[in-house]
């Protein structure tokens, strides 16, 4: 039985990864409601790599997750982009007539950062970005890989939609955000670490700006933020030949600079 399962995983590692990522992340939903375990995709990647690529594959995933030497410019992008879009969405929402409550003091937000570091969605990224994204780009353009991965990430969030924990505007946000992630990941030669930084900053800024609005105004803010990410230049510049490609992981063919096999 174990041998048969191992052979199935080796034949279809990517579908096995996505199925396992969903299973591991959703396992708490029947008891905890709209709570997805953020480590599910990363743990799924570790399990699939252990079966299919062994130590070399696991070493590559660890290398991507710890690849922090990417240059100051990319840190500036990863840190500032969520702040800029959060501020812009807030300003536009007010311009369109929304009522804004009091923002929590930054000191309160700083107290939440340890919780974000422990339970934040950035821990999805070793799985989605470190494992799935480079493999989806083998034989596909960056655009095609981004579309596929964004739909699968969207599906992963379904329990949160059904429980009303996030709005339907997040469908646009998740898809657009994946293009930003692909652009940033490829431009840093496959650094999952910088994507973790980007995701963490999105959590932090969301925790600061989102509570300032309620009701329809909160929905308006969500749509405006999604629209801003959707209009991001990286969404339109993620096509073949527009950026560098990540270093190939163990057991994978190198992705040419065009993003085509």
C-alpha positions in Angstrom: 0.0 0.0 0.0 2.8 2.4 1.0 4.7 1.5 -2.1 1.7 2.1 -4.4 1.0 5.5 -2.8 4.7 6.4 -3.2 4.6 5.5 -6.9 1.4 7.5 -7.4 3.0 10.6 -5.8 6.1 10.2 -8.0 4.0 10.0 -11.1 1.9 13.1 -10.3 3.9 15.1 -7.7 2.2 18.4 -8.3 -1.4 17.2 -8.1 -0.3 15.2 -5.0 1.2 18.4 -3.5 -2.0 20.5 -4.0 -4.3 17.7 -2.7 -2.1 17.3 0.4 -1.8 21.1 1.0 -5.6 21.4 1.0 -6.0 18.4 3.3 -3.4 19.6 5.8 -4.6 23.1 5.8 -8.3 22.4 6.0 -8.2 19.7 8.7 -9.0 22.2 11.5 -12.0 23.7 9.7 -14.7 21.2 11.0 -13.7 22.2 14.6 -12.3 25.7 14.4 -14.4 27.2 11.7 -12.7 29.7 9.4 -9.2 28.7 10.4 -6.8 27.4 7.8 -3.4 26.0 9.1 -0.9 28.2 7.2 1.9 25.6 7.4 -0.2 23.1 5.3 1.4 24.0 1.9 4.9 24.0 3.3 4.5 20.7 5.1 2.9 19.2 2.0 6.0 20.3 0.0 8.3 18.7 2.5 6.4 15.4 2.4 6.2 15.3 -1.4 9.9 16.3 -1.8 10.9 13.6 0.7 9.1 11.0 -1.5 10.1 12.3 -4.9 13.5 14.0 -4.7 14.9 13.2 -1.3 17.6 15.2 0.3 18.5 17.2 -2.8 14.9 18.5 -3.2 14.6 19.3 0.5 17.9 21.1 0.5 16.8 23.2 -2.5 13.5 24.2 -0.7 15.5 25.2 2.4 17.9 27.2 0.2 15.1 29.1 -1.4 13.4 29.8 1.9 16.6 31.2 3.4 17.8 33.1 0.3 17.8 36.5 1.8 20.7 38.1 -0.2 18.6 39.6 -2.9 19.5 43.3 -2.8 18.1 46.3 -1.1 15.8 47.2 -4.0 13.7 44.1 -3.6 13.4 44.5 0.1 12.2 48.0 -0.5 9.6 46.7 -3.0 8.4 43.8 -0.7 8.1 46.1 2.3 6.7 49.3 0.7 4.2 47.8 -1.8 1.6 46.6 0.8 2.0 49.9 2.7 1.6 52.0 -0.5 -1.5 50.1 -1.7 -3.0 50.0 1.8 -2.6 53.8 2.1 -3.9 54.4 -1.4 -7.0 52.2 -1.0 -7.7 54.0 2.3 -7.4 57.4 0.6 -9.6 56.4 -2.3 -12.2 54.9 -0.1 -12.4 58.1 1.9 -12.6 60.1 -1.4 -15.6 58.0 -2.5 -17.4 58.8 0.7 -16.5 56.0 3.2 -16.4 56.7 6.9 -13.2 55.8 8.7 -13.0 54.9 12.3 -9.9 55.4 14.4 -6.8 53.6 13.4 -5.2 51.4 16.1 -2.0 52.8 17.4 1.1 51.4 15.7 2.2 50.2 19.2 -0.8 47.9 19.3 0.0 46.5 15.9 3.6 45.9 16.9 2.3 43.7 19.7 0.5 41.5 17.1 3.7 41.0 15.0 4.8 38.0 17.1 1.4 36.4 16.4 1.7 37.2 12.7 5.2 35.6 12.7 3.9 32.4 14.2 0.5 32.0 12.5 0.7 34.4 9.5 0.0 33.3 6.0 3.6 33.9 5.0 4.2 30.3 6.0 2.2 29.2 3.0 5.0 30.5 0.7 7.6 27.7 1.0 4.9 25.5 -0.4 3.2 27.7 -3.0 6.2 29.7 -4.1 9.2 27.5 -3.2 7.8 24.2 -4.4 4.9 24.8 -6.8 5.7 28.0 -8.7 9.1 27.0 -10.2 7.6 23.6 -11.3 4.6 25.2 -12.9 6.9 27.4 -14.9 8.6 24.4 -16.5 7.2 24.4 -20.0 4.9 27.3 -19.3 5.1 31.1 -19.4 5.2 33.0 -16.1 1.6 34.2 -17.0 0.3 30.7 -17.4 2.0 29.5 -14.2 0.6 32.5 -12.3 -2.9 31.9 -13.5 -2.9 28.2 -12.6 -1.3 28.8 -9.2 -3.7 31.7 -8.4 -6.7 29.6 -9.1 -5.4 26.8 -6.9 -4.6 29.3 -4.1 -8.0 30.8 -4.5 -9.5 27.3 -4.0 -7.4 26.8 -0.9 -9.2 29.9 0.6 -12.7 28.6 -0.1 -13.5 27.9 3.6 -12.7 31.5 4.5 -15.1 32.8 1.8 -17.9 30.5 2.9 -17.5 31.5 6.5 -17.4 35.2 5.5 -13.9 35.7 7.0 -12.8 37.3 3.8 -14.7 39.2 1.1 -15.3 38.2 -2.5 -13.1 41.1 -3.5 -10.3 38.8 -2.4 -10.8 36.7 -5.4 -9.4 39.5 -7.5 -6.7 40.3 -4.8 -5.5 36.7 -4.7 -5.2 36.4 -8.4 -3.5 39.8 -8.8 -1.2 39.1 -5.9 0.1 35.9 -7.5 1.4 37.9 -10.5 3.2 40.2 -8.1 4.7 37.2 -6.3 5.8 35.5 -9.5 7.5 38.7 -10.7 9.3 39.2 -7.4 10.3 35.6 -7.1 11.7 35.3 -10.6 13.4 38.7 -10.4 15.3 37.6 -7.3 16.4 34.3 -8.9 14.0 32.2 -6.9 14.0 33.7 -3.4 11.0 32.4 -1.4 12.3 34.4 1.5 11.5 37.8 -0.1 8.0 36.5 -0.8 7.7 35.6 2.9 8.6 39.2 3.7 6.0 40.5 1.2 3.3 38.3 2.6 4.2 39.3 6.2 4.0 42.9 5.3 0.6 42.4 3.7 -0.6 40.8 6.9 0.7 43.6 9.0 -0.7 46.4 6.9 -4.0 44.6 6.5 -4.2 44.3 10.3 -3.6 48.1 10.5 -5.9 49.4 7.8 -8.7 46.8 7.5 -10.3 47.5 11.0 -10.6 51.2 10.2 -13.7 50.4 8.0 -16.8 48.4 8.6 -19.8 47.2 6.6 -20.0 48.4 3.0 -17.0 50.7 3.6 -14.9 47.7 4.5 -16.1 45.9 1.3 -15.2 49.1 -0.7 -11.8 49.1 0.8 -11.2 45.5 -0.1 -12.3 46.1 -3.7 -10.1 49.2 -4.1 -7.0 47.3 -2.7 -7.7 44.4 -5.1 -8.0 46.9 -8.0 -4.7 48.5 -7.1 -2.9 45.1 -7.0 -4.6 44.2 -10.3 -3.3 47.4 -11.9 0.3 46.8 -10.6 2.9 47.0 -13.4 4.2 43.6 -12.3 0.9 42.0 -13.3 1.4 43.2 -16.9 5.2 42.7 -17.0 5.1 39.0 -15.9 5.1 37.7 -19.4 7.9 35.7 -21.1 11.2 37.6 -21.4 10.2 40.3 -19.0 12.3 39.1 -16.0 14.9 36.7 -14.9 14.0 33.1 -14.1 14.7 31.2 -10.9 17.5 28.7 -10.5 16.2 25.2 -11.1 15.6 23.0 -8.1 16.9 19.4 -7.9 15.3 17.1 -10.4 13.9 19.9 -12.6 14.9 21.2 -16.0 16.2 24.7 -16.0 13.7 27.3 -16.9 15.0 29.5 -19.7 15.0 33.3 -19.4 11.9 33.5 -21.6 9.9 31.4 -19.1 9.3 28.9 -22.0 10.5 25.3 -22.0 
